[in-house]
């Protein structure tokens, strides 16, 4: 018997010894246990804290006169007292189950009911209000509440905010045991997060593996996996908000209408403005325009350029030529905006991966795989790609397309800069792509700063221009730039009579931008809001609120709610200042990356000032300049990690810890701001997703 038992145990003992010897799996097993027990005990602490409760069904419930019984055993809600009262209690009230079922409302989104609560207890003979409770029809956890009263509860009253003529029923339990809500999704998310931070810990070997030392097949596989993971996320985000995927407002269809106009050989939109609008002395005065057209019973096209009796699109023409016009010619249909934004995000990601690869190959051959991954993710997240992906509308498309073309253009310029010569094909491609940014978002023409810095040794050398190769390079770079410039100038002149007028001053929105002008007093305000305004944190999910800063500027400045300044919301952005403080040390070992970093940062400031002056302070304008600041920060970190100081293991670990802190703060900010927006936010339009995320993350609710 003993021998047989030993034979049975032998395979198990061998498996255990193998597991203990192979220590690579042991930390993963420990992290799995931590995730499991956190889900079971921490995230479900309400179950364990109420496990000793004894459930009580109220003997008497008093309904207000707003509830009229019907033949179906439910109540119709009419005008009157809508309270639900449980009187004459003398109970140590620890928890309550309160649910309202609305029977005659059909909706794809959750039904949300605000419930006001009043109690009396041994310490308070008069009623006092408790915080408002939201009941989500799709979230059973929202029906439970934990109470912390002064002694026994002597009275309890609920006042739900219900729509008139709803058919409702109630269910109330006192001191119920709150059931376990075990979420495999939350547990898996915690487990993956713990594994990620274990892999990226400061002592990890991933920081000792040079990025370029990976074999070409392995590096290609890593890049391909990351690329497809990111575009899968972009695709999911782009389709999240129904506001941007179907039933678009008219002014969000301008690119589709412009494609139709081009097919009819017209630069103006085919829609004809009303005679009243044409006859206005100043159609750009919003109050005058709205009052006059309302009295005449006419409408107008919001946020289109109105000039000499025609509607025009003042947004950049390049996205139309890249996406909408070819699609319309081939299919006869209208390409959805979110599809075009997704394509541009994909191009932006491709250009970013290629650009970073070339920069490492040129100047940072010893950069580790771990630092490359951490900084690349911080760069992308800080550049507002999540915001652009989840808000794929008409306003996002020109910006993200300009960024994509600028980054792929920079990639081509880097490939053109060969050790002993300039590759003309890549030089021409880079010049073409970068010039096209002016046809998307004119401010982004500052991507031209990068090739000027990159090829400065040629641009400022007269010997280069005397050589045949130099003249060919100048022609290869200048020809596409001049061609695009001539095309855009003609397009502007044909519409507005000026080669430099893109038409933004004629848009029909909130103010007459023809008189906006350049006012120096706006700039400090813009710098503060865009860069330094502190974040407003709250205790309610998603734990932050957007801000509308007050100002003493005596004039009109266009402003929307914003999440906080770039340096307040992205810790990684502060590292962009390293070359300015350590310029001599950085320039000594990495002169060109140092100049690129400073040039990128200064370009961001120029764009910020231009946006403040020309348009105002809007959340989407962070997309214009944050990309440049994050790129400057990335180069700064790479210069530091490839410096001699990083040979000290202690200094290296501390700096990696700082980067991990930046990464955690970045993920936290992205998570908090995900459901917020200036309009059409996911909080309102995807309340199902919002409520699910709220009860998964804020497990104490």
C-alpha positions as CSV (number, residue, x, y, z in Angstrom):
1,X,0.0,0.0,0.0
2,X,2.7,2.4,0.9
3,X,4.7,1.6,-2.2
4,X,1.6,2.2,-4.3
5,X,1.0,5.5,-2.6
6,X,4.5,6.6,-3.2
7,X,4.2,5.8,-6.9
8,X,1.0,7.9,-7.1
9,X,2.7,10.9,-5.4
10,X,5.9,10.7,-7.4
11,X,4.7,12.6,-10.5
12,X,3.1,15.3,-8.3
13,X,6.4,15.7,-6.4
14,X,8.4,15.9,-9.6
15,X,6.0,18.5,-10.9
16,X,6.3,20.5,-7.7
17,X,10.1,20.3,-7.7
18,X,10.2,21.4,-11.4
19,X,7.9,24.3,-10.6
20,X,10.1,25.4,-7.6
21,X,13.3,25.0,-9.6
22,X,11.9,27.0,-12.6
23,X,11.6,30.3,-10.8
24,X,10.5,32.2,-13.8
25,X,6.9,30.9,-13.2
26,X,6.9,31.4,-9.5
27,X,6.5,35.3,-9.5
28,X,3.7,34.9,-12.1
29,X,2.0,32.4,-9.8
30,X,2.3,34.8,-6.8
31,X,0.9,37.6,-8.9
32,X,-2.0,35.4,-9.9
33,X,-2.7,34.6,-6.3
34,X,-2.6,38.3,-5.4
35,X,-5.1,39.1,-8.2
36,X,-7.4,36.3,-7.1
37,X,-7.5,37.2,-3.4
38,X,-7.8,40.9,-4.2
39,X,-10.8,40.2,-6.3
40,X,-12.3,37.8,-3.8
41,X,-11.7,39.8,-0.6
42,X,-10.7,43.4,-1.4
43,X,-13.1,44.2,-4.3
44,X,-15.9,42.3,-2.6
45,X,-15.3,43.6,0.9
46,X,-18.9,44.6,1.2
47,X,-20.0,41.0,1.1
48,X,-17.7,40.1,4.0
49,X,-18.6,43.1,6.0
50,X,-22.3,42.3,5.8
51,X,-22.0,38.5,6.1
52,X,-23.3,38.6,9.7
53,X,-26.4,40.6,8.8
54,X,-29.9,39.3,9.3
55,X,-32.1,40.3,6.5
56,X,-35.4,42.1,7.4
57,X,-38.4,42.7,5.1
58,X,-40.1,46.0,6.1
59,X,-43.6,45.3,7.7
60,X,-45.0,48.6,6.5
61,X,-44.2,50.8,3.6
62,X,-46.0,54.2,3.0
63,X,-46.1,55.3,-0.6
64,X,-46.7,59.0,-1.5
65,X,-49.8,60.1,-3.5
66,X,-47.7,60.2,-6.7
67,X,-48.1,56.4,-7.0
68,X,-51.4,55.2,-8.4
69,X,-52.0,51.4,-8.4
70,X,-52.9,49.7,-11.6
71,X,-54.3,46.4,-12.7
72,X,-50.8,45.0,-13.4
73,X,-49.7,45.1,-9.8
74,X,-47.4,48.1,-10.4
75,X,-47.8,51.9,-9.9
76,X,-48.3,54.7,-12.4
77,X,-46.3,57.9,-11.4
78,X,-48.3,61.1,-11.4
79,X,-47.7,64.5,-10.0
80,X,-47.5,64.6,-6.2
81,X,-45.4,63.2,-3.3
82,X,-43.1,60.5,-4.7
83,X,-41.5,59.4,-1.4
84,X,-41.3,55.8,-0.2
85,X,-41.2,55.8,3.6
86,X,-40.4,53.0,6.1
87,X,-41.7,54.4,9.4
88,X,-41.3,53.4,13.1
89,X,-38.0,51.6,12.7
90,X,-35.7,50.7,15.6
91,X,-33.0,48.9,13.8
92,X,-29.3,48.8,13.7
93,X,-29.3,49.6,9.9
94,X,-26.1,48.5,8.2
95,X,-27.2,47.9,4.6
96,X,-30.2,48.4,2.4
97,X,-31.4,46.9,-0.9
98,X,-33.6,49.3,-2.7
99,X,-34.7,48.7,-6.3
100,X,-37.1,50.4,-8.7
101,X,-38.1,48.6,-11.9
102,X,-39.5,50.8,-14.7
103,X,-41.8,48.6,-16.8
104,X,-43.0,50.8,-19.7
105,X,-39.7,52.2,-20.9
106,X,-37.7,50.5,-23.7
107,X,-34.2,51.7,-24.3
108,X,-30.9,50.3,-25.3
109,X,-29.1,52.3,-22.6
110,X,-29.5,51.8,-18.9
111,X,-32.3,53.6,-17.1
112,X,-30.7,55.8,-14.4
113,X,-32.8,56.9,-11.5
114,X,-31.6,59.5,-8.9
115,X,-32.8,58.5,-5.4
116,X,-32.7,61.0,-2.6
117,X,-32.6,59.5,0.9
118,X,-33.6,60.9,4.3
119,X,-33.1,59.2,7.7
120,X,-33.7,59.7,11.4
121,X,-31.7,57.9,14.0
122,X,-31.0,58.0,17.7
123,X,-28.7,61.0,17.3
124,X,-31.0,62.9,15.1
125,X,-34.8,63.3,15.7
126,X,-35.1,65.4,12.6
127,X,-34.6,64.0,9.1
128,X,-31.3,64.6,7.4
129,X,-30.3,63.9,3.8
130,X,-27.8,61.3,2.7
131,X,-25.9,61.6,-0.6
132,X,-28.0,61.0,-3.7
133,X,-27.9,57.4,-4.9
134,X,-28.0,56.5,-8.6
135,X,-29.8,53.3,-9.6
136,X,-28.6,51.8,-12.8
137,X,-31.0,49.3,-14.3
138,X,-28.1,47.2,-15.6
139,X,-26.0,47.3,-12.4
140,X,-27.3,45.1,-9.6
141,X,-24.6,46.5,-7.3
142,X,-26.2,50.0,-7.5
143,X,-29.2,48.7,-5.5
144,X,-27.2,48.1,-2.4
145,X,-26.0,50.7,0.1
146,X,-23.9,50.6,3.2
147,X,-25.1,52.9,6.1
148,X,-23.2,54.5,8.9
149,X,-25.8,56.1,11.1
150,X,-25.8,57.5,14.7
151,X,-27.2,54.5,16.6
152,X,-30.3,52.7,15.5
153,X,-32.3,53.9,12.5
154,X,-35.7,55.2,13.5
155,X,-37.0,56.2,10.1
156,X,-36.1,55.8,6.4
157,X,-37.4,57.7,3.4
158,X,-36.6,57.4,-0.3
159,X,-37.5,60.0,-2.9
160,X,-36.8,58.7,-6.4
161,X,-36.7,61.1,-9.3
162,X,-39.1,59.4,-11.7
163,X,-40.6,60.4,-15.0
164,X,-44.3,61.1,-15.0
165,X,-46.6,58.2,-16.2
166,X,-43.9,55.6,-15.7
167,X,-45.1,52.2,-14.5
168,X,-42.9,51.2,-11.6
169,X,-42.5,48.6,-8.9
170,X,-40.4,48.6,-5.7
171,X,-38.4,46.0,-3.8
172,X,-36.9,46.9,-0.4
173,X,-34.8,44.8,2.0
174,X,-33.1,45.9,5.2
175,X,-29.8,44.6,6.4
176,X,-29.3,42.2,3.4
177,X,-26.1,40.3,2.9
178,X,-24.5,42.0,-0.2
179,X,-23.7,39.2,-2.6
180,X,-20.3,38.5,-4.1
181,X,-19.7,40.1,-7.5
182,X,-16.7,38.2,-8.8
183,X,-15.4,39.8,-12.0
184,X,-13.1,37.7,-14.1
185,X,-12.5,40.7,-16.3
186,X,-11.3,42.9,-13.3
187,X,-9.2,40.0,-12.0
188,X,-7.6,39.5,-15.4
189,X,-7.0,43.2,-15.7
190,X,-5.3,43.4,-12.3
191,X,-3.2,40.3,-13.1
192,X,-2.0,41.7,-16.5
193,X,-1.2,45.0,-14.8
194,X,0.8,43.3,-12.1
195,X,2.7,41.2,-14.6
196,X,3.4,44.2,-16.7
197,X,4.9,46.2,-13.8
198,X,6.8,43.1,-12.7
199,X,8.3,42.8,-16.2
200,X,9.1,46.6,-16.3
201,X,10.5,46.8,-12.7
202,X,13.8,48.7,-12.4
203,X,15.8,45.6,-11.9
204,X,14.4,43.8,-14.9
205,X,16.7,42.4,-17.5
206,X,14.6,44.1,-20.2
207,X,16.6,47.3,-19.5
208,X,19.8,45.4,-20.4
209,X,18.7,44.2,-23.8
210,X,19.6,46.7,-26.5
211,X,16.7,47.3,-28.9
212,X,19.0,46.9,-31.9
213,X,20.6,43.7,-30.6
214,X,17.3,41.9,-31.1
215,X,17.5,39.8,-34.3
216,X,15.6,41.2,-37.2
217,X,12.9,38.6,-37.1
218,X,12.3,39.0,-33.4
219,X,12.3,42.8,-33.6
220,X,9.9,42.7,-36.6
221,X,7.6,40.4,-34.6
222,X,7.7,42.7,-31.5
223,X,6.9,45.7,-33.7
224,X,4.1,43.9,-35.6
225,X,2.5,42.7,-32.4
226,X,2.5,46.2,-30.8
227,X,1.4,47.8,-34.1
228,X,-1.7,45.5,-34.4
229,X,-2.5,45.7,-30.7
230,X,-2.6,49.5,-31.0
231,X,-4.7,49.7,-34.2
232,X,-7.1,47.2,-32.6
233,X,-7.5,49.6,-29.7
234,X,-7.8,52.6,-32.1
235,X,-10.6,50.7,-34.0
236,X,-12.5,49.9,-30.8
237,X,-12.2,53.4,-29.5
238,X,-13.3,55.0,-32.8
239,X,-16.5,53.1,-32.8
240,X,-17.4,53.5,-29.1
241,X,-19.4,56.7,-29.3
242,X,-22.6,56.6,-31.4
243,X,-22.5,60.4,-31.8
244,X,-19.6,60.0,-34.2
245,X,-20.6,56.8,-36.0
246,X,-24.2,57.5,-37.1
247,X,-26.8,60.2,-37.4
248,X,-24.1,63.0,-37.6
249,X,-25.0,66.7,-37.3
250,X,-25.1,68.5,-40.6
251,X,-21.9,70.4,-40.0
252,X,-20.0,67.2,-39.4
253,X,-20.7,66.1,-43.0
254,X,-18.7,68.9,-44.6
255,X,-15.9,66.7,-46.0
256,X,-18.5,64.3,-47.5
257,X,-20.3,67.2,-49.1
258,X,-17.1,68.7,-50.4
259,X,-16.2,65.4,-52.1
260,X,-19.6,65.6,-53.9
261,X,-18.9,69.2,-54.8
262,X,-15.5,68.3,-56.3
263,X,-17.2,65.7,-58.4
264,X,-19.5,68.4,-59.7
265,X,-16.4,70.6,-60.4
266,X,-17.3,73.1,-57.7
267,X,-15.1,74.4,-54.9
268,X,-18.1,75.6,-53.0
269,X,-20.6,73.3,-51.3
270,X,-23.6,72.5,-53.4
271,X,-26.0,73.6,-50.6
272,X,-27.3,77.1,-51.4
273,X,-27.5,79.7,-48.6
274,X,-30.9,81.4,-47.9
275,X,-31.6,84.8,-49.3
276,X,-31.9,86.3,-45.8
277,X,-28.4,85.2,-44.9
278,X,-27.1,86.6,-48.2
279,X,-28.7,89.9,-47.4
280,X,-27.3,90.4,-43.9
281,X,-24.9,93.3,-43.4
282,X,-22.8,91.1,-41.1
283,X,-23.6,87.4,-41.3
284,X,-20.7,86.6,-38.9
285,X,-22.4,88.4,-36.0
286,X,-24.0,85.3,-34.3
287,X,-26.8,87.2,-32.4
288,X,-27.8,89.2,-35.5
289,X,-27.6,86.1,-37.7
290,X,-29.7,83.9,-35.4
291,X,-32.4,86.5,-34.7
292,X,-32.8,87.5,-38.3
293,X,-32.9,84.0,-39.7
294,X,-35.2,82.7,-37.0
295,X,-37.7,85.5,-37.7
296,X,-37.5,84.7,-41.5
297,X,-37.9,81.0,-40.8
298,X,-34.6,80.1,-42.5
299,X,-31.7,78.0,-41.3
300,X,-27.9,78.1,-42.1
301,X,-24.9,75.8,-42.1
302,X,-23.1,75.9,-38.7
303,X,-19.3,76.2,-38.7
304,X,-19.0,76.5,-42.5
305,X,-17.2,79.4,-44.2
306,X,-19.7,81.8,-45.8
307,X,-18.2,84.1,-48.4
308,X,-19.8,86.0,-51.2
309,X,-23.1,84.1,-51.1
310,X,-21.5,80.6,-51.0
311,X,-20.7,78.0,-48.4
312,X,-17.1,76.7,-48.3
313,X,-15.2,74.3,-46.1
314,X,-12.4,76.0,-44.3
315,X,-10.9,72.8,-42.9
316,X,-7.8,71.4,-44.8
317,X,-8.4,70.0,-48.2
318,X,-5.9,67.1,-47.9
319,X,-8.2,64.7,-46.0
320,X,-10.8,65.1,-48.7
321,X,-8.3,64.2,-51.4
322,X,-6.9,61.3,-49.4
323,X,-10.1,59.7,-48.3
324,X,-13.4,61.2,-49.2
325,X,-13.1,62.0,-52.8
326,X,-11.6,58.7,-53.9
327,X,-14.2,56.8,-51.8
328,X,-17.0,58.9,-53.3
329,X,-15.7,58.4,-56.9
330,X,-15.3,54.6,-56.4
331,X,-18.5,53.9,-54.5
332,X,-20.8,56.9,-54.9
333,X,-21.2,56.9,-51.1
334,X,-20.0,59.1,-48.2
335,X,-17.0,57.8,-46.1
336,X,-17.8,58.0,-42.4
337,X,-15.5,60.3,-40.4
338,X,-14.5,57.7,-37.9
339,X,-13.1,55.5,-40.6
340,X,-11.0,58.3,-42.0
341,X,-9.7,59.1,-38.5
342,X,-8.9,55.5,-37.9
343,X,-6.8,55.4,-41.2
344,X,-4.9,58.5,-40.1
345,X,-4.2,57.1,-36.6
346,X,-2.9,53.9,-38.3
347,X,-0.6,56.0,-40.5
348,X,0.5,58.1,-37.5
349,X,1.3,54.9,-35.6
350,X,3.3,53.5,-38.5
351,X,5.2,56.8,-38.9
352,X,6.0,56.9,-35.2
353,X,7.3,53.4,-35.1
354,X,9.5,54.0,-38.2
355,X,10.7,57.4,-36.9
356,X,11.7,56.1,-33.5
357,X,13.5,53.1,-35.1
358,X,15.5,55.4,-37.4
359,X,16.4,57.7,-34.5
360,X,17.7,54.7,-32.4
361,X,19.7,53.4,-35.4
362,X,21.3,56.7,-36.0
363,X,22.1,58.1,-32.5
364,X,21.1,55.6,-29.8
365,X,22.3,52.1,-30.8
366,X,22.6,51.0,-27.2
367,X,19.2,52.1,-26.1
368,X,17.5,49.3,-24.2
369,X,14.3,47.5,-25.2
370,X,12.6,48.5,-22.0
371,X,13.3,52.2,-22.3
372,X,12.2,52.2,-25.9
373,X,8.9,50.6,-25.0
374,X,8.2,52.8,-21.9
375,X,9.1,56.1,-23.6
376,X,7.3,55.2,-26.9
377,X,4.1,54.5,-24.9
378,X,4.4,57.7,-22.9
379,X,5.0,59.6,-26.1
380,X,1.9,58.2,-27.8
381,X,-0.4,58.5,-24.7
382,X,0.8,62.1,-24.0
383,X,0.2,63.0,-27.6
384,X,-3.6,62.6,-27.1
385,X,-4.0,59.6,-29.4
386,X,-6.6,58.2,-27.0
387,X,-8.6,61.4,-27.1
388,X,-8.4,61.6,-30.9
389,X,-9.4,57.9,-31.3
390,X,-12.5,58.3,-29.1
391,X,-13.5,61.6,-30.7
392,X,-13.3,60.7,-34.4
393,X,-15.1,63.7,-35.9
394,X,-14.6,66.4,-38.4
395,X,-12.5,68.5,-36.1
396,X,-10.1,65.7,-35.2
397,X,-9.4,64.5,-38.7
398,X,-7.4,67.5,-40.1
399,X,-5.2,67.4,-36.9
400,X,-4.5,63.7,-36.8
401,X,-4.0,63.6,-40.6
402,X,-1.5,66.4,-40.3
403,X,0.4,64.7,-37.5
404,X,0.4,61.4,-39.4
405,X,1.8,63.0,-42.6
406,X,4.3,65.1,-40.6
407,X,5.6,62.0,-38.7
408,X,5.9,59.8,-41.8
409,X,7.6,62.7,-43.5
410,X,10.1,62.9,-40.7
411,X,10.7,59.2,-41.0
412,X,11.5,59.6,-44.7
413,X,13.9,62.5,-44.0
414,X,15.7,60.3,-41.4
415,X,16.1,57.6,-44.0
416,X,17.3,60.1,-46.6
417,X,20.1,61.2,-44.3
418,X,22.6,58.5,-45.1
419,X,26.2,58.6,-43.9
420,X,27.9,59.8,-47.1
421,X,25.0,60.9,-49.2
422,X,21.4,62.0,-49.3
423,X,18.8,59.6,-50.7
424,X,16.8,61.7,-53.2
425,X,13.7,59.4,-53.2
426,X,13.3,59.6,-49.5
427,X,14.1,63.3,-49.5
428,X,11.4,64.0,-52.0
429,X,8.9,61.7,-50.2
430,X,9.7,63.5,-46.9
431,X,9.3,66.9,-48.5
432,X,6.0,65.9,-50.1
433,X,4.5,64.4,-46.9
434,X,5.6,67.3,-44.7
435,X,4.3,69.9,-47.2
436,X,0.9,68.2,-47.2
437,X,0.5,69.1,-43.5
438,X,-0.2,72.6,-44.5
439,X,-3.3,71.3,-46.4
440,X,-4.5,69.6,-43.2
441,X,-3.7,72.0,-40.4
442,X,-1.5,75.0,-41.3
443,X,0.1,75.2,-37.9
444,X,1.6,71.7,-38.4
445,X,3.9,73.0,-41.2
446,X,6.3,73.4,-38.3
447,X,7.2,69.8,-38.9
448,X,9.6,71.5,-41.4
449,X,11.7,72.4,-38.4
450,X,12.9,68.8,-38.2
451,X,14.5,68.5,-41.7
452,X,16.0,72.0,-41.3
453,X,17.8,70.8,-38.2
454,X,18.6,67.4,-39.7
455,X,20.2,68.7,-42.9
456,X,21.6,72.0,-41.4
457,X,25.1,71.0,-42.3
458,X,24.1,71.0,-46.0
459,X,21.7,73.9,-45.9
460,X,24.3,76.3,-44.5
461,X,27.2,75.1,-46.7
462,X,27.8,77.0,-49.9
463,X,30.0,74.1,-51.1
464,X,27.0,71.8,-51.1
465,X,25.1,74.1,-53.5
466,X,28.0,74.2,-55.9
467,X,28.0,70.4,-56.2
468,X,25.8,68.6,-58.7
469,X,24.5,66.3,-56.0
470,X,23.6,69.3,-53.8
471,X,21.6,71.0,-56.6
472,X,19.8,67.7,-57.3
473,X,19.0,67.4,-53.6
474,X,17.7,71.0,-53.4
475,X,15.5,70.3,-56.5
476,X,14.2,67.0,-55.0
477,X,13.2,68.7,-51.8
478,X,11.9,72.0,-53.2
479,X,9.9,70.6,-56.1
480,X,7.2,68.9,-54.0
481,X,7.1,71.7,-51.5
482,X,6.6,74.3,-54.2
483,X,4.0,72.2,-56.0
484,X,1.9,71.7,-52.9
485,X,2.3,75.4,-52.0
486,X,1.2,76.5,-55.5
487,X,-1.8,74.1,-55.3
488,X,-2.9,75.4,-51.8
489,X,-2.4,79.0,-52.9
490,X,-4.5,78.5,-56.0
491,X,-7.2,76.7,-53.9
492,X,-7.3,79.6,-51.4
493,X,-7.3,82.3,-54.2
494,X,-10.0,80.6,-56.2
495,X,-12.3,80.6,-53.1
496,X,-11.4,83.7,-51.1
497,X,-9.4,85.9,-53.4
498,X,-6.2,85.6,-51.4
499,X,-3.4,83.0,-51.7
500,X,-2.9,83.0,-47.9
501,X,-6.6,83.0,-46.8
502,X,-7.7,79.5,-45.8
503,X,-11.2,80.8,-44.9
504,X,-11.3,80.3,-41.2
505,X,-12.2,84.0,-40.6
506,X,-15.5,83.5,-42.5
507,X,-16.9,80.6,-40.4
508,X,-20.4,80.9,-39.1
509,X,-19.9,80.1,-35.4
510,X,-20.0,82.1,-32.2
511,X,-17.9,85.2,-33.1
512,X,-16.8,87.3,-36.0
513,X,-13.2,86.2,-36.5
514,X,-12.4,88.8,-39.1
515,X,-12.0,91.2,-36.2
516,X,-10.2,88.8,-33.8
517,X,-6.8,90.1,-34.6
518,X,-3.6,89.5,-32.7
519,X,-3.8,90.5,-29.0
520,X,-0.8,89.9,-26.7
521,X,-3.1,89.8,-23.7
522,X,-4.5,86.5,-24.7
523,X,-1.1,84.7,-24.7
524,X,-0.4,84.4,-20.9
525,X,-3.9,83.1,-20.4
526,X,-3.4,80.5,-23.1
527,X,0.0,79.4,-21.8
528,X,-1.5,79.0,-18.3
529,X,-4.6,77.0,-19.4
530,X,-2.8,74.9,-22.0
531,X,0.3,74.1,-19.9
532,X,0.0,74.8,-16.2
533,X,-3.7,74.8,-15.0
534,X,-4.0,72.3,-12.2
535,X,-6.3,69.3,-12.4
536,X,-9.6,69.3,-10.5
537,X,-9.9,66.0,-8.7
538,X,-13.2,64.8,-7.1
539,X,-14.4,61.8,-5.1
540,X,-17.0,60.8,-7.7
541,X,-16.1,58.6,-10.6
542,X,-14.2,59.2,-12.9
543,X,-12.5,61.3,-10.1
544,X,-11.9,64.4,-12.1
545,X,-13.8,67.3,-13.7
546,X,-13.2,69.5,-16.6
547,X,-12.3,73.1,-15.9
548,X,-13.4,76.5,-17.3
549,X,-10.9,79.0,-16.0
550,X,-12.0,82.5,-15.2
551,X,-10.1,85.4,-16.6
552,X,-9.9,89.2,-16.4
553,X,-9.3,89.5,-20.1
554,X,-11.6,92.3,-21.2
555,X,-12.6,91.0,-24.6
556,X,-13.8,87.9,-26.3
557,X,-11.7,84.8,-26.0
558,X,-13.1,81.4,-27.1
559,X,-12.8,78.8,-24.5
560,X,-14.2,75.3,-23.8
561,X,-13.8,73.1,-20.7
562,X,-10.4,71.5,-20.5
563,X,-8.9,68.8,-18.3
564,X,-5.9,70.8,-17.0
565,X,-2.6,72.0,-18.3
566,X,-0.2,69.6,-20.1
567,X,2.4,69.8,-17.4
568,X,-0.3,69.2,-14.7
569,X,-1.7,66.1,-16.5
570,X,1.4,64.6,-18.1
571,X,4.4,64.2,-15.8
572,X,6.5,63.0,-18.7
573,X,6.2,66.4,-20.4
574,X,8.5,67.9,-17.7
575,X,11.4,65.9,-19.0
576,X,11.2,67.9,-22.2
577,X,13.1,70.7,-20.4
578,X,16.2,68.6,-19.7
579,X,18.2,69.8,-22.8
580,X,17.6,73.5,-21.8
581,X,19.2,72.9,-18.4
582,X,21.8,70.4,-19.4
583,X,22.4,71.7,-22.9
584,X,26.2,71.5,-22.8
585,X,26.3,67.9,-21.5
586,X,23.6,66.8,-23.9
587,X,25.1,68.6,-26.9
588,X,28.5,67.1,-26.1
589,X,27.5,63.5,-26.7
590,X,24.2,63.9,-28.7
591,X,24.3,67.3,-30.4
592,X,21.8,66.7,-33.1
593,X,19.1,65.0,-30.9
594,X,19.6,67.8,-28.4
595,X,18.9,70.4,-31.1
596,X,15.9,68.4,-32.3
597,X,14.5,68.2,-28.8
598,X,14.8,71.9,-28.2
599,X,13.4,72.7,-31.7
600,X,10.4,70.4,-31.1
601,X,9.7,72.1,-27.7
602,X,9.9,75.6,-29.2
603,X,7.7,74.6,-32.1
604,X,5.1,73.4,-29.6
605,X,5.2,76.9,-28.0
606,X,4.7,78.6,-31.3
607,X,1.8,76.4,-32.2
608,X,0.2,77.0,-28.7
609,X,0.5,80.8,-29.1
610,X,-0.9,80.6,-32.7
611,X,-3.9,78.5,-31.5
612,X,-4.6,80.8,-28.6
613,X,-4.6,83.9,-30.9
614,X,-6.3,82.4,-34.0
615,X,-8.9,80.2,-32.4
616,X,-8.9,80.1,-28.6
617,X,-8.6,77.5,-25.9
618,X,-10.2,74.2,-26.8
619,X,-9.5,70.7,-25.6
620,X,-8.8,69.4,-29.2
621,X,-6.1,72.0,-29.7
622,X,-4.0,70.1,-27.2
623,X,-3.6,67.7,-30.1
624,X,-1.7,70.3,-32.1
625,X,1.2,70.9,-29.7
626,X,1.3,68.1,-27.2
627,X,2.9,65.8,-29.9
628,X,5.9,68.1,-30.1
629,X,6.4,68.4,-26.4
630,X,6.2,64.7,-25.9
631,X,8.6,64.1,-28.7
632,X,11.0,66.5,-27.0
633,X,10.6,64.6,-23.8
634,X,11.3,61.3,-25.5
635,X,14.5,62.5,-27.0
636,X,15.6,64.0,-23.7
637,X,15.1,60.7,-21.9
638,X,17.0,58.8,-24.6
639,X,19.9,61.2,-24.3
640,X,20.1,60.7,-20.6
641,X,19.9,56.9,-20.8
642,X,22.7,56.8,-23.3
643,X,24.9,59.1,-21.2
644,X,27.8,58.1,-19.0
645,X,25.8,58.7,-15.8
646,X,23.5,55.8,-16.6
647,X,26.4,53.4,-16.1
648,X,25.8,53.9,-12.4
649,X,23.2,51.1,-11.5
650,X,21.7,53.2,-8.7
651,X,21.1,56.3,-10.9
652,X,19.7,54.1,-13.6
653,X,17.2,52.4,-11.3
654,X,16.0,55.7,-9.9
655,X,15.4,57.1,-13.3
656,X,13.5,54.0,-14.4
657,X,11.4,54.3,-11.3
658,X,10.7,57.9,-12.4
659,X,9.6,56.8,-15.8
660,X,7.3,54.1,-14.3
661,X,5.8,56.8,-12.1
662,X,5.2,58.9,-15.2
663,X,3.6,55.8,-16.8
664,X,1.3,55.2,-13.9
665,X,0.2,58.9,-13.8
666,X,-0.3,58.8,-17.5
667,X,-2.6,55.7,-17.4
668,X,-4.4,57.2,-14.4
669,X,-5.1,60.5,-16.2
670,X,-6.2,58.7,-19.4
671,X,-8.5,56.6,-17.4
672,X,-10.0,59.5,-15.5
673,X,-10.5,61.7,-18.6
674,X,-11.7,58.9,-20.8
675,X,-15.4,59.5,-20.1
676,X,-15.1,63.3,-20.1
677,X,-15.3,65.7,-23.0
678,X,-16.4,69.1,-23.9
679,X,-19.5,67.7,-25.5
680,X,-20.9,64.3,-26.7
681,X,-19.0,62.6,-23.9
682,X,-19.1,58.9,-23.3
683,X,-20.6,59.6,-19.9
684,X,-23.8,60.6,-21.5
685,X,-23.8,58.7,-24.8
686,X,-22.5,55.3,-23.5
687,X,-23.9,55.2,-20.0
688,X,-23.9,51.4,-20.2
689,X,-20.1,51.5,-20.6
690,X,-19.7,54.2,-18.0
691,X,-21.7,52.4,-15.3
692,X,-19.9,49.1,-16.0
693,X,-16.5,50.8,-15.7
694,X,-17.6,52.8,-12.6
695,X,-18.6,49.7,-10.6
696,X,-15.6,47.7,-11.7
697,X,-13.1,50.4,-10.7
698,X,-14.9,52.2,-7.8
699,X,-15.7,48.9,-6.1
700,X,-16.6,50.7,-2.9
701,X,-19.8,52.1,-4.4
